[in-house]
């Protein structure tokens, strides 16, 4: 069953229980405003579905930092057509049923002109049909599943697709290894990403000598990593998220004595903290480097972020920041309404780009994905991710 069919099924199930779920407290599905004036007539809001709690809470924290900094900038620069911009947060734990259940609440809130989120593509896709039917833009800024925008013409993402990411991943792996073992997370996103990686690996002549999936909540991966090691690969590749990436590399290094190259994990402090010294030399694909960007506005973003939070931003913070900047830019180009946001995404050709090489970007109106954002490579050196030239 593909991600779209599962999204419809999850949406249908969740909407039947929406009346119960939408009555919970503000720290859950009831919503939590970032501004006390976010219900005033002089304020328009962007709805945020994200994992404030649960297994993906680390990402929710990074997203919120980017969101809040962006709103500060937008309002400091005059807001959107004279109105203040606010955020209405909903903690979904990036769970498909919770996403679909909270979607009607956002649809019924007429102050909400667009929705951003969620972290995981399967969760986001469960809410998309509801937003699509209501004519409310769903801006899945972190959703790299290539099928994410298939729901309809109101579903957009500036995120690089896994088809592009995994091509870059397989290409850099092929420079190091002829034989590899691959383990990947068992969900729609993971299975799709692995298929793209596998196709490109085969084109490159890279032999996959062992492959296995694992459940997202796994706590012991030794049963699948022992045969991965015993297949005597030149490298081990992990396609998953940060927490499981740390579990994979720690199991390989600390329990199983594997000392070869490792490709996997994500650019978060959680991954670096959990993996510790085992993360050193890890290579991943990404879209942004705080220390490597040469784009003036991106450099200013890094400066502002560090001043507010005390550390450099990573890929998740910048994509969240850019999502709000994108939608505010759209509202100022047209009007701060649901219709205005949709029109701008279809017609504006110079959205500010903070990722990759900077500059500007536009959307392909057929795929509703960004046309010209390219991935970069990142490597862990001295406990930090830095841009990698591939050599």
VEXDREN-2710 file (C-alpha; in Angstrom, 1 decimal):
% VEXDREN-2710
k/r/px/py/pz
1/UNK/0.0/0.0/0.0
2/UNK/1.5/3.3/-1.0
3/UNK/1.9/6.4/1.2
4/UNK/-1.1/8.1/-0.4
5/UNK/-3.5/5.2/0.3
6/UNK/-2.2/5.0/3.8
7/UNK/-2.7/8.7/4.3
8/UNK/-6.4/8.5/3.2
9/UNK/-6.9/5.5/5.5
10/UNK/-5.3/7.3/8.5
11/UNK/-7.2/10.5/7.8
12/UNK/-10.5/8.6/7.6
13/UNK/-9.9/6.8/10.9
14/UNK/-8.6/9.8/12.7
15/UNK/-11.3/12.2/11.7
16/UNK/-13.9/10.0/13.3
17/UNK/-12.3/10.6/16.6
18/UNK/-11.4/14.2/16.1
19/UNK/-14.1/15.4/18.4
20/UNK/-12.5/13.6/21.3
21/UNK/-8.9/14.4/20.4
22/UNK/-9.5/18.1/19.8
23/UNK/-10.6/18.7/23.3
24/UNK/-7.3/18.1/24.9
25/UNK/-5.0/20.6/26.5
26/UNK/-3.0/23.3/24.8
27/UNK/0.2/21.3/25.1
28/UNK/-1.4/18.6/23.0
29/UNK/-3.8/18.8/20.2
30/UNK/-5.7/21.8/21.5
31/UNK/-3.1/24.2/20.1
32/UNK/-0.6/26.6/21.7
33/UNK/-0.3/30.1/20.4
34/UNK/3.2/31.7/20.0
35/UNK/1.6/35.2/20.5
36/UNK/-1.1/36.3/23.0
37/UNK/-2.5/38.5/20.2
38/UNK/-2.7/35.7/17.6
39/UNK/-6.5/35.7/17.7
40/UNK/-6.8/39.5/17.1
41/UNK/-8.2/40.8/13.8
42/UNK/-4.9/42.5/13.1
43/UNK/-3.1/39.2/13.2
44/UNK/-2.9/36.3/10.7
45/UNK/-1.5/32.9/11.7
46/UNK/0.4/30.0/10.3
47/UNK/-0.6/26.7/11.8
48/UNK/2.2/24.4/12.9
49/UNK/1.9/20.6/13.3
50/UNK/5.0/19.3/14.9
51/UNK/6.4/16.9/17.5
52/UNK/6.8/18.9/20.7
53/UNK/6.8/15.6/22.6
54/UNK/7.3/11.9/21.8
55/UNK/10.2/10.1/20.1
56/UNK/10.8/13.0/17.6
57/UNK/10.7/15.8/20.1
58/UNK/14.3/16.8/19.3
59/UNK/13.2/17.8/15.8
60/UNK/10.2/19.7/17.2
61/UNK/12.6/21.8/19.4
62/UNK/14.8/22.6/16.4
63/UNK/11.8/23.5/14.2
64/UNK/10.4/25.8/16.9
65/UNK/13.6/27.7/17.2
66/UNK/13.6/28.3/13.4
67/UNK/9.9/29.2/13.4
68/UNK/10.1/31.7/16.3
69/UNK/13.1/33.5/14.9
70/UNK/11.5/33.8/11.5
71/UNK/8.3/35.3/12.9
72/UNK/10.4/37.8/14.9
73/UNK/12.1/38.9/11.7
74/UNK/8.9/39.1/9.7
75/UNK/7.1/41.3/12.3
76/UNK/10.2/43.4/12.8
77/UNK/10.2/44.0/9.0
78/UNK/6.6/45.1/9.0
79/UNK/4.6/41.9/9.1
80/UNK/2.4/40.8/6.2
81/UNK/0.5/43.6/4.4
82/UNK/0.3/45.6/7.7
83/UNK/-0.8/42.6/9.8
84/UNK/1.2/40.8/12.5
85/UNK/2.1/37.3/11.8
86/UNK/1.5/34.7/14.5
87/UNK/2.0/30.9/14.9
88/UNK/-0.5/28.4/16.3
89/UNK/1.4/25.3/17.5
90/UNK/-0.2/21.8/17.7
91/UNK/1.8/19.0/19.2
92/UNK/1.1/15.8/17.2
93/UNK/4.2/13.8/18.1
94/UNK/4.5/13.4/14.3
95/UNK/1.9/10.7/14.5
96/UNK/-0.4/10.1/11.5
97/UNK/-3.6/9.7/13.5
98/UNK/-2.9/12.8/15.6
99/UNK/-2.1/14.9/12.5
100/UNK/-5.3/13.9/10.8
101/UNK/-7.3/14.6/14.0
102/UNK/-6.0/18.1/14.5
103/UNK/-6.3/19.1/10.8
104/UNK/-10.1/20.0/11.1
105/UNK/-9.3/22.3/14.0
106/UNK/-6.8/24.3/11.8
107/UNK/-9.3/24.3/8.9
108/UNK/-12.0/25.8/11.0
109/UNK/-9.7/28.6/12.4
110/UNK/-10.2/31.3/9.8
111/UNK/-7.1/33.2/11.1
112/UNK/-4.9/30.4/9.8
113/UNK/-3.7/31.2/6.2
114/UNK/-1.4/28.2/5.8
115/UNK/-0.1/25.2/7.7
116/UNK/3.5/24.0/8.0
117/UNK/4.7/20.5/9.1
118/UNK/4.9/17.8/10.2
119/UNK/8.4/16.2/10.7
120/UNK/7.6/12.8/9.2
121/UNK/6.2/12.5/5.7
122/UNK/3.7/9.7/6.6
123/UNK/2.3/11.9/9.4
124/UNK/2.0/14.9/7.2
125/UNK/0.3/13.0/4.5
126/UNK/-2.4/11.9/6.8
127/UNK/-3.4/15.5/7.3
128/UNK/-3.0/16.7/3.7
129/UNK/-6.4/15.4/2.3
130/UNK/-8.2/17.5/4.9
131/UNK/-6.3/20.7/4.1
132/UNK/-6.6/20.0/0.4
133/UNK/-10.4/19.7/0.6
134/UNK/-10.6/23.0/2.5
135/UNK/-8.3/24.9/0.1
136/UNK/-5.8/25.5/2.8
137/UNK/-2.1/25.3/1.8
138/UNK/-0.2/22.5/3.5
139/UNK/3.5/23.5/3.3
140/UNK/5.4/20.3/4.2
141/UNK/8.8/22.0/4.5
142/UNK/10.5/18.9/5.9
143/UNK/8.7/16.3/3.8
144/UNK/11.2/14.6/1.4
145/UNK/9.0/11.7/0.4
146/UNK/8.6/12.1/-3.4
147/UNK/4.9/11.3/-3.3
148/UNK/4.2/13.8/-0.6
149/UNK/2.6/16.4/-2.9
150/UNK/0.5/13.8/-4.8
151/UNK/-2.5/14.7/-2.6
152/UNK/-3.5/17.7/-4.5
153/UNK/-2.7/21.2/-5.7
154/UNK/-2.7/22.8/-2.2
155/UNK/0.1/20.5/-1.0
156/UNK/3.6/22.0/-1.5
157/UNK/7.2/21.4/-0.2
158/UNK/10.5/23.2/-0.8
159/UNK/12.2/20.1/0.6
160/UNK/14.6/18.2/-1.6
161/UNK/13.1/14.8/-2.5
162/UNK/14.5/11.5/-1.3
163/UNK/15.0/10.6/-5.0
164/UNK/17.6/13.4/-5.2
165/UNK/19.0/12.9/-1.7
166/UNK/19.6/9.2/-2.1
167/UNK/21.2/9.6/-5.5
168/UNK/23.8/11.9/-3.8
169/UNK/24.1/9.4/-0.9
170/UNK/24.7/6.4/-3.2
171/UNK/27.2/8.4/-5.3
172/UNK/29.4/9.4/-2.3
173/UNK/29.2/5.8/-0.9
174/UNK/30.4/4.5/-4.3
175/UNK/33.6/6.5/-3.9
176/UNK/34.5/4.6/-0.8
177/UNK/32.9/1.1/-1.1
178/UNK/32.3/-1.6/-3.6
179/UNK/30.4/-3.8/-1.2
180/UNK/28.0/-2.5/1.4
181/UNK/25.5/-3.5/4.0
182/UNK/22.4/-1.4/4.3
183/UNK/19.9/-1.1/7.2
184/UNK/16.9/1.2/6.9
185/UNK/13.9/2.3/9.0
186/UNK/10.7/0.3/8.5
187/UNK/8.2/3.0/7.5
188/UNK/6.9/4.4/4.2
189/UNK/9.6/7.0/4.1
190/UNK/12.4/4.6/4.8
191/UNK/11.2/2.0/2.3
192/UNK/10.9/4.7/-0.4
193/UNK/14.3/6.2/0.4
194/UNK/16.0/2.8/0.3
195/UNK/14.5/1.9/-3.0
196/UNK/16.0/5.2/-4.5
197/UNK/19.3/4.5/-2.9
198/UNK/19.3/0.9/-4.1
199/UNK/18.5/1.9/-7.7
200/UNK/21.4/4.4/-7.8
201/UNK/23.8/2.0/-6.1
202/UNK/23.1/-0.6/-8.8
203/UNK/23.8/2.0/-11.5
204/UNK/27.1/2.8/-9.8
205/UNK/28.1/-0.9/-9.6
206/UNK/27.9/-0.9/-5.8
207/UNK/27.1/-4.4/-4.5
208/UNK/24.6/-4.6/-1.6
209/UNK/25.8/-7.7/0.2
210/UNK/23.3/-7.4/3.0
211/UNK/20.0/-5.5/3.6
212/UNK/17.5/-5.3/6.4
213/UNK/14.8/-3.0/7.8
214/UNK/14.2/-2.3/11.5
215/UNK/11.2/-0.9/13.4
216/UNK/11.3/2.8/14.4
217/UNK/11.0/1.9/18.1
218/UNK/13.7/-0.8/18.1
219/UNK/16.1/-0.8/21.1
220/UNK/18.4/-3.7/20.2
221/UNK/19.6/-3.9/16.6
222/UNK/22.3/-6.6/17.2
223/UNK/20.2/-9.3/15.4
224/UNK/20.3/-7.4/12.1
225/UNK/23.7/-5.8/12.5
226/UNK/25.6/-9.0/13.3
227/UNK/24.9/-10.4/9.8
228/UNK/25.5/-6.9/8.4
229/UNK/29.0/-6.9/9.9
230/UNK/29.6/-10.6/9.0
231/UNK/28.9/-9.9/5.3
232/UNK/32.3/-8.1/5.3
233/UNK/31.2/-4.9/3.7
234/UNK/33.5/-2.1/2.8
235/UNK/31.0/0.3/4.5
236/UNK/27.7/0.2/6.4
237/UNK/24.9/2.5/5.3
238/UNK/22.0/3.5/7.5
239/UNK/18.9/5.2/6.0
240/UNK/16.8/6.5/8.9
241/UNK/16.6/9.3/11.4
242/UNK/18.9/10.6/14.1
243/UNK/18.0/8.5/17.2
244/UNK/18.1/5.2/15.3
245/UNK/21.2/6.3/13.4
246/UNK/23.0/6.7/16.7
247/UNK/21.8/3.3/17.9
248/UNK/23.1/1.7/14.7
249/UNK/26.6/3.2/14.8
250/UNK/26.9/2.6/18.5
251/UNK/26.0/-1.0/18.2
252/UNK/28.4/-1.5/15.3
253/UNK/31.3/0.2/17.1
254/UNK/30.8/-0.6/20.7
255/UNK/29.2/-4.1/20.6
256/UNK/30.2/-5.6/17.3
257/UNK/33.7/-4.3/16.8
258/UNK/33.0/-2.8/13.3
259/UNK/35.6/-0.2/12.4
260/UNK/34.9/0.5/8.8
261/UNK/33.2/3.6/7.2
262/UNK/29.6/4.5/8.3
263/UNK/27.1/6.6/6.4
264/UNK/24.0/7.6/8.3
265/UNK/22.4/9.6/11.1
266/UNK/21.2/13.2/10.9
267/UNK/22.5/16.6/11.6
268/UNK/21.2/17.1/15.2
269/UNK/22.9/17.5/18.5
270/UNK/20.9/14.5/19.7
271/UNK/22.6/12.3/17.1
272/UNK/26.1/13.7/18.0
273/UNK/25.5/13.5/21.7
274/UNK/24.2/9.9/21.6
275/UNK/26.8/8.6/19.1
276/UNK/29.7/10.5/20.7
277/UNK/33.1/9.5/19.3
278/UNK/31.4/6.9/17.1
279/UNK/30.0/9.6/15.0
280/UNK/33.4/10.8/13.9
281/UNK/33.8/10.5/10.1
282/UNK/30.1/9.9/9.5
283/UNK/28.9/11.3/6.1
284/UNK/25.4/12.3/5.4
285/UNK/23.5/14.4/2.8
286/UNK/22.0/17.7/3.8
287/UNK/21.0/21.1/2.4
288/UNK/22.8/23.7/4.6
289/UNK/26.0/24.4/6.3
290/UNK/26.2/27.2/8.9
291/UNK/30.0/27.4/8.5
292/UNK/30.1/26.8/4.7
293/UNK/27.3/29.0/3.3
294/UNK/28.5/32.0/1.3
295/UNK/25.0/33.5/0.8
296/UNK/24.7/36.9/2.6
297/UNK/21.2/36.5/3.9
298/UNK/22.0/32.9/5.1
299/UNK/25.1/34.3/6.9
300/UNK/22.9/36.9/8.6
301/UNK/20.4/34.2/9.6
302/UNK/23.3/32.2/11.2
303/UNK/24.4/35.4/13.1
304/UNK/20.9/36.1/14.3
305/UNK/20.3/32.5/15.3
306/UNK/23.5/32.2/17.3
307/UNK/22.7/35.5/19.0
308/UNK/19.3/34.2/20.1
309/UNK/20.1/30.6/20.9
310/UNK/23.9/30.4/21.5
311/UNK/24.8/27.9/18.8
312/UNK/24.9/27.6/15.0
313/UNK/21.7/26.4/13.2
314/UNK/21.6/23.1/11.3
315/UNK/19.5/21.8/8.4
316/UNK/16.3/21.4/10.5
317/UNK/16.4/24.9/11.9
318/UNK/17.0/26.5/8.6
319/UNK/14.3/24.7/6.8
320/UNK/11.8/25.7/9.5
321/UNK/13.0/29.3/9.4
322/UNK/12.8/29.4/5.6
323/UNK/9.2/27.9/5.6
324/UNK/7.9/30.9/7.6
325/UNK/9.9/33.4/5.5
326/UNK/8.5/31.7/2.3
327/UNK/4.9/32.0/3.4
328/UNK/5.3/35.6/4.7
329/UNK/7.0/36.5/1.4
330/UNK/4.0/34.9/-0.4
331/UNK/1.5/36.8/1.6
332/UNK/3.3/40.1/0.9
333/UNK/3.4/39.4/-2.8
334/UNK/-0.3/38.8/-3.0
335/UNK/-2.4/39.0/0.2
336/UNK/-2.4/37.4/3.6
337/UNK/-5.3/35.0/2.9
338/UNK/-5.5/31.3/2.1
339/UNK/-6.2/32.2/-1.5
340/UNK/-3.3/34.7/-1.6
341/UNK/-0.8/32.1/-0.3
342/UNK/-1.9/29.6/-3.0
343/UNK/-1.7/32.2/-5.8
344/UNK/1.8/33.2/-4.7
345/UNK/3.2/29.7/-4.6
346/UNK/1.9/29.2/-8.1
347/UNK/3.3/32.5/-9.5
348/UNK/6.1/34.0/-7.5
349/UNK/9.6/33.1/-9.0
350/UNK/12.0/34.7/-6.5
351/UNK/11.4/33.1/-3.1
352/UNK/14.5/33.8/-0.9
353/UNK/16.7/30.7/-0.6
354/UNK/18.7/30.0/2.5
355/UNK/19.7/26.5/1.7
356/UNK/22.3/25.1/-0.7
357/UNK/24.1/28.0/-2.6
358/UNK/21.5/30.6/-1.6
359/UNK/20.0/33.0/-4.1
360/UNK/16.3/32.5/-4.9
361/UNK/14.0/29.6/-5.9
362/UNK/10.7/29.0/-7.5
363/UNK/8.3/26.1/-7.5
364/UNK/7.6/23.6/-10.3
365/UNK/3.8/24.1/-10.5
366/UNK/3.2/20.5/-11.7
367/UNK/5.2/18.8/-8.9
368/UNK/4.7/21.6/-6.3
369/UNK/8.4/21.1/-5.3
370/UNK/11.2/23.6/-5.4
371/UNK/13.0/23.6/-8.7
372/UNK/16.6/24.5/-7.9
373/UNK/17.6/23.4/-4.4
374/UNK/20.5/20.9/-4.5
375/UNK/21.8/18.7/-1.7
376/UNK/25.3/19.1/-0.1
377/UNK/27.4/16.6/1.8
378/UNK/28.2/16.9/5.5
379/UNK/30.8/15.0/7.6
380/UNK/31.4/14.8/11.3
381/UNK/34.8/16.3/12.2
382/UNK/35.9/16.9/15.8
383/UNK/32.3/16.3/17.0
384/UNK/30.6/18.7/14.6
385/UNK/29.0/18.4/11.2
386/UNK/30.9/20.5/8.6
387/UNK/30.5/20.7/4.8
388/UNK/32.3/18.0/2.9
389/UNK/33.7/18.4/-0.6
390/UNK/33.5/14.7/-1.4
391/UNK/37.2/14.2/-1.6
END
